[in-house]
Amino acid sequence: MTRSNKMETPSKKLQISTMSHEEEEEIQHDISKLQDQVQQISLSQSVTKNEMESKVDGSKNSLKSNMEGFKDGMKANMDGI
């Protein structure tokens, strides 16, 4: 392949973007709002997780108690036969 057949990337001039002070403040405000929302979601998820774990633990304990009662009832029936 000859040099003239190679594809070349045209050079682009960098465009410098300038923001006004008001735009920067608006962006900072938006970032702050988003950070607050993320924090609230995180706290909400933590509370939900704790509530779910508590319900699961309660269900486990209830199931164990029911199974023990069932087992004791079956044993009593077997002993009575």
Order of alpha helices (4+ residues) and beta strands (2+ residues): alpha
